[in-house]
Amino acid sequence: MIRALDLSQYEPMVLLFSTGSLYDKLVSAGIPVRVLPLHAAVVEARKDSLGPTSLFRLKDIVKTLWFTRRVKNLIKELRPAIVHTNSLKADIIGGFAAKWTGVPLIWHVRDRIEPDYLTPMAVPIFRWLAQRVPDLVICNSQATRRTLSPLTRAVVVPSGVVLQPEADRLGQSSSASHGDTKRDLMVGLVGRLAAWKGQHIFIDAISRIWKDFPHARFQIIGSALFGEVAYEHEIRDLVRKCGLEQVVQFTGFRPDIGEAIAALDIVVHASITEEPFGQTVVEGMAAGKPVVATRGGGVVDIVQDGITGLLVSMGDAAAMAAALSSLMSDPRKRAEMGRLGRERVKAHFTIEHTAAMVADAYEQLLQPSIGAAADGIVAGPNHH
């Protein structure tokens, strides 16, 4: 998003709470970056376990306040026009730091603020803060926006993707074939291995149709994170129990998601909890792939059911099996849905669209006043 901004008007400075692959990418792109290491106790607090042992626990207050003061001092040093925080922890820490310095503040919220996505304790606290701390909230979807208070000043900015020119060719090489339906087909689900992502539903769906498509293969792309190894063992056992070892492949973590998606004929999204957005769905459509996705959250604003993909009820393996079967048996439908999906991404979900909408949000704040800093991006016309 930073690279897509008009850098003749905005001068970004990124603040990270740790080094890693994002730090390396920013540096290699020539984008100024600072690192303030965050205390491990706060780093390890997960958004789906916020509660008595989280950032809001009293025992961590001192650590958090001390770190927030360091962020505040950096803001005072940089004197930027806007603080743009990205992620729940950054919203809290960077948000309070910005308020202490009087800098116009944007929260970028990419999580549904609901008990099925966060914890019941965190939801009312975050909603209350969202009305009082930021000057403006950017939500990644209408689904995310609906989980905040109607009183919260917010705009919706979809998370765009970089549209690769070669995707047209890559898409045609797989999805656009009008040949024998018995040729090898590759169907894949992309996402971290977690129960709410629905890999078990995908496996159940496969078990219902795989004998009808003996040449098809299915991939589960992603790895278990945050101590969810038990679920990975569970779904691997499910594959064995269903006798699918020869047709289902676990690829593990893939850093080259673009290439992984390019090799698929159909992209599957199987979440059983509403997604805040649906990034892999957009990436699949951008690559010219038809998608089968569960109906809920931000996905319904992305996929046009029956046009760019097929939507099924969450947790319904039989419906997913039927949708997959209809696409696997019809290469012309796959090709047309893939083409229309890519056109939809071009029109609504490119990173250039995202950057333009974020710039509009910046201007909303910069018109009445000019201020200062960030943990995602610090920017302002002709200002740091």
C-alpha positions in Angstrom: 0.0 0.0 0.0 2.9 2.4 0.8 4.5 1.8 -2.6 1.1 2.5 -4.3 0.8 5.9 -2.6 1.7 9.1 -4.4 5.1 9.5 -2.7 5.4 13.0 -4.1 2.6 13.9 -1.7 3.2 11.5 1.2 6.4 10.7 3.0 6.0 7.4 4.8 7.8 6.2 7.9 7.0 2.8 9.2 7.3 1.8 12.9 7.6 -2.0 13.6 7.5 -3.7 17.0 9.9 -6.4 15.8 12.2 -7.3 12.9 11.4 -10.0 10.4 10.3 -10.5 6.8 8.3 -7.3 6.7 11.2 -5.3 8.0 13.4 -6.9 5.2 10.8 -6.1 2.5 10.5 -2.5 3.7 14.2 -1.9 3.8 14.8 -3.5 0.4 12.1 -1.2 -1.1 13.9 1.8 0.3 11.1 2.7 2.7 12.2 4.3 6.0 11.6 2.1 9.0 12.2 2.2 12.7 12.0 -0.8 15.1 11.0 -0.5 18.7 11.0 -4.0 20.2 7.8 -4.8 22.1 8.0 -6.8 25.3 7.5 -10.5 24.7 4.5 -10.8 27.0 2.6 -8.3 24.8 3.9 -9.7 21.5 2.6 -13.2 22.4 -0.9 -12.0 23.4 -3.1 -13.3 20.6 -6.2 -11.4 19.4 -8.4 -14.5 19.9 -7.3 -14.9 23.5 -7.5 -11.3 24.7 -8.7 -11.5 28.3 -7.3 -12.0 31.8 -3.8 -12.9 30.4 -3.8 -10.3 27.7 -2.7 -6.8 27.0 -5.6 -5.7 29.3 -4.4 -7.6 32.3 -3.1 -5.4 35.1 0.3 -7.2 35.3 1.1 -6.1 31.8 -0.1 -2.5 32.2 3.3 -1.2 33.3 5.1 -2.8 30.4 2.6 -1.5 27.9 2.6 2.0 29.3 6.4 2.1 29.3 6.4 1.0 25.7 3.6 3.4 24.8 5.7 6.3 26.2 8.6 5.2 23.9 6.2 5.4 20.9 5.0 8.8 22.1 8.6 10.0 22.2 9.3 8.8 18.7 6.2 10.6 17.5 7.4 13.8 19.0 10.8 13.3 17.4 9.4 12.6 13.9 6.5 15.2 14.0 4.5 13.5 11.3 1.1 14.7 10.0 -0.9 11.5 10.7 -0.6 8.4 12.9 -1.9 5.4 11.0 -2.0 2.3 13.2 -2.4 -1.2 11.7 -3.6 -4.2 13.9 -5.3 -4.4 17.2 -2.1 -4.1 19.4 -0.8 -1.2 17.3 -4.2 0.5 17.5 -4.1 0.5 21.3 -0.4 1.3 21.8 0.1 3.7 18.9 -3.4 5.1 19.5 -2.7 6.3 23.0 0.7 7.5 22.0 -0.8 9.6 19.3 -3.5 11.0 21.5 -0.9 12.1 24.1 0.9 14.1 21.4 -2.3 15.5 19.8 -1.6 14.0 16.4 -4.5 13.1 14.1 -5.1 9.4 14.4 -6.4 6.7 12.0 -7.0 3.1 13.3 -6.9 0.5 10.5 -9.2 -2.4 11.8 -8.9 -5.7 9.9 -10.7 -7.8 12.5 -14.4 -8.3 13.2 -15.0 -7.0 16.7 -17.3 -9.9 17.7 -17.2 -12.6 20.4 -16.9 -15.3 17.7 -13.6 -13.7 16.5 -12.2 -12.1 19.6 -13.0 -12.8 23.2 -16.1 -11.5 24.9 -14.0 -9.4 27.3 -12.1 -7.7 24.5 -15.1 -6.8 22.3 -16.8 -4.1 24.5 -13.5 -2.6 25.4 -12.4 -2.2 21.8 -15.7 -0.9 20.6 -15.7 1.7 23.4 -12.2 2.8 22.6 -13.0 2.9 18.8 -15.5 5.7 19.5 -13.1 7.7 21.6 -9.5 7.2 20.6 -9.1 7.5 16.8 -10.2 10.4 14.8 -11.1 8.0 12.0 -11.3 4.2 11.6 -10.6 2.4 8.3 -12.3 -0.9 8.1 -11.3 -3.6 5.6 -14.9 -4.6 4.8 -18.5 -3.8 5.5 -18.6 -6.9 7.7 -15.9 -5.4 9.9 -17.6 -2.0 9.9 -20.9 -3.5 11.2 -19.1 -4.9 14.3 -18.2 -1.4 15.5 -20.6 1.1 17.1 -22.7 3.0 14.6 -21.4 6.1 16.3 -17.8 5.3 15.3 -16.5 7.5 12.5 -15.4 5.0 9.9 -14.8 4.3 6.3 -14.5 1.0 4.4 -11.4 0.4 2.4 -11.0 -3.1 0.9 -7.5 -4.6 1.2 -6.2 -4.6 -2.4 -3.8 -7.0 -4.1 -1.0 -6.4 -6.5 -2.4 -7.5 -9.9 0.3 -9.4 -11.7 0.3 -9.1 -15.5 1.2 -12.7 -16.0 -1.9 -13.8 -14.1 -3.8 -13.7 -17.4 -1.5 -16.3 -18.9 -1.2 -18.4 -15.7 -5.0 -18.4 -15.4 -5.5 -19.6 -18.9 -2.9 -22.4 -18.5 -5.0 -24.1 -15.8 -8.6 -22.9 -15.5 -9.3 -22.1 -19.2 -8.7 -25.5 -20.6 -11.8 -26.8 -22.5 -10.4 -30.3 -22.9 -11.1 -33.6 -21.2 -12.7 -33.2 -17.8 -10.8 -36.2 -16.7 -7.5 -34.4 -17.0 -5.6 -33.7 -13.8 -7.4 -31.0 -11.8 -5.8 -29.2 -8.8 -8.2 -27.9 -6.1 -6.7 -26.1 -3.1 -7.6 -24.3 0.1 -5.1 -21.6 1.2 -4.8 -20.5 4.8 -3.4 -21.3 8.2 -4.4 -24.6 9.7 -7.0 -23.7 12.3 -10.4 -25.1 13.0 -12.3 -21.9 12.1 -10.6 -22.0 8.7 -12.6 -25.1 8.0 -10.0 -27.5 6.6 -12.0 -30.4 8.1 -15.1 -29.3 6.1 -13.0 -29.2 2.9 -11.8 -32.8 3.6 -15.3 -33.9 4.3 -16.4 -32.4 0.9 -13.5 -34.1 -0.9 -14.5 -37.5 0.6 -18.0 -37.1 -1.0 -16.7 -36.5 -4.6 -13.2 -37.7 -5.1 -14.2 -41.0 -6.7 -16.1 -39.1 -9.4 -12.9 -37.3 -10.3 -10.1 -40.0 -10.1 -7.5 -37.7 -11.8 -8.1 -34.7 -9.5 -5.8 -33.8 -6.6 -6.5 -31.6 -3.6 -4.1 -29.4 -1.7 -4.2 -27.9 1.8 -1.8 -25.0 1.7 -0.6 -23.5 4.9 0.7 -24.5 8.3 -0.4 -24.5 11.9 0.4 -21.4 13.9 0.0 -20.2 17.5 0.0 -23.7 19.1 -2.7 -25.1 16.8 -0.7 -28.3 16.0 -3.4 -30.4 17.6 -5.8 -29.4 14.8 -3.2 -30.3 12.2 -2.9 -33.8 13.7 -6.7 -34.0 13.7 -7.2 -33.2 10.0 -4.3 -35.4 9.0 -6.0 -38.3 10.9 -9.2 -37.4 9.1 -7.5 -37.7 5.7 -6.3 -41.2 6.7 -9.7 -42.3 8.0 -11.3 -41.2 4.8 -8.7 -43.0 2.7 -7.6 -39.8 1.0 -3.9 -40.1 1.4 -3.3 -40.4 -2.3 -5.4 -37.5 -3.3 -4.9 -34.9 -0.6 -1.5 -33.2 -0.2 -0.5 -31.0 2.7 2.0 -28.5 1.3 2.9 -26.8 4.6 3.8 -23.1 4.6 4.3 -21.6 1.2 6.1 -18.2 1.0 5.2 -18.1 -2.8 1.5 -18.0 -2.4 1.1 -16.5 -5.9 2.7 -19.5 -7.5 0.8 -21.9 -5.3 -2.5 -20.3 -6.4 -1.4 -20.1 -10.0 -1.1 -23.9 -10.0 -4.7 -24.4 -8.9 -7.8 -24.8 -11.0 -10.2 -23.9 -8.2 -9.5 -21.9 -5.0 -11.5 -23.0 -2.0 -12.4 -20.9 1.1 -14.1 -23.0 3.9 -14.1 -20.8 7.0 -16.8 -21.6 9.5 -16.5 -18.2 11.2 -17.2 -15.0 9.2 -14.0 -13.6 7.7 -13.3 -9.9 8.3 -12.3 -9.7 4.6 -11.2 -12.7 2.6 -7.7 -12.0 1.2 -7.1 -15.4 -0.3 -10.4 -15.2 -2.1 -9.3 -11.9 -3.8 -5.9 -13.4 -4.6 -7.5 -16.4 -6.2 -9.8 -14.2 -8.3 -6.8 -12.0 -9.3 -5.1 -15.1 -10.6 -8.1 -15.9 -12.8 -9.4 -18.7 -10.7 -13.0 -19.6 -9.9 -13.6 -19.8 -6.2 -15.8 -21.8 -3.9 -16.3 -19.9 -0.7 -18.4 -19.9 2.4 -21.1 -17.2 2.6 -20.4 -14.8 5.4 -18.4 -11.8 6.5 -16.4 -9.8 4.0 -16.5 -12.6 1.4 -20.0 -11.8 0.3 -18.8 -8.4 -0.8 -16.1 -10.0 -2.9 -17.6 -13.0 -4.7 -20.6 -12.6 -7.0 -22.4 -15.9 -6.5 -22.8 -17.8 -9.7 -20.7 -15.2 -11.6 -17.2 -15.1 -10.2 -17.6 -18.1 -7.9 -20.0 -20.2 -5.9 -21.0 -19.4 -2.3 -22.1 -22.1 0.1 -23.3 -22.1 3.7 -20.6 -22.2 6.4 -20.0 -25.7 7.8 -22.0 -27.4 5.0 -19.7 -30.1 3.5 -22.4 -31.4 1.3 -23.1 -28.0 -0.3 -19.3 -27.5 -0.8 -19.0 -30.9 -2.4 -21.9 -30.1 -4.8 -20.3 -26.7 -5.7 -16.9 -28.3 -6.3 -18.4 -31.0 -8.4 -20.2 -28.6 -10.6 -17.0 -26.6 -11.4 -14.8 -29.7 -11.7 -17.1 -31.1 -14.3 -17.4 -27.9 -16.4 -14.1 -26.4 -17.6 -15.9 -23.7 -19.6 -17.7 -22.5 -16.4 -14.3 -22.5 -14.6 -12.8 -20.4 -17.3 -15.6 -17.9 -17.5 -15.8 -17.5 -13.7 -12.0 -17.1 -13.5 -12.1 -14.4 -16.2 -14.9 -12.5 -14.6 -13.3 -12.8 -11.2 -10.1 -11.2 -12.4 -12.1 -8.4 -14.0 -13.8 -7.8 -10.7 -10.5 -7.5 -8.9 -9.3 -5.1 -11.6 -12.3 -2.9 -11.0 -12.5 -3.0 -7.2 -9.7 -4.8 -5.3 -6.3 -3.6 -6.6 -3.7 -2.1 -4.3 -4.0 1.1 -6.3 -7.6 1.4 -5.4 -6.7 0.8 -1.7 -4.0 3.4 -1.7 -6.3 6.0 -3.4 -9.0 5.4 -0.8 -6.5 5.6 2.1 -5.2 8.9 0.7 -8.8 10.2 0.7 -9.0 9.2 4.4 -5.8 11.1 5.0 -7.2 14.2 3.4 -10.3 14.0 5.6 -8.0 14.5 8.6 -5.5 16.9 7.0 -8.1 19.5 6.0 -8.9 20.7 9.5 -5.4 20.3 10.9 -1.9 19.1 10.4 -0.3 17.0 13.1 2.2 14.0 13.7 3.3 9.8 13.6 2.5 5.9 13.3 3.0 2.2 13.6 1.8 1.3 10.2 2.4 4.3 8.2 3.2 7.9 9.0 2.2 10.3 6.2 1.0 13.7 5.2 1.3 16.0 2.2 4.9 17.3 2.1 5.2 16.3 5.8 6.8 13.3 7.6 
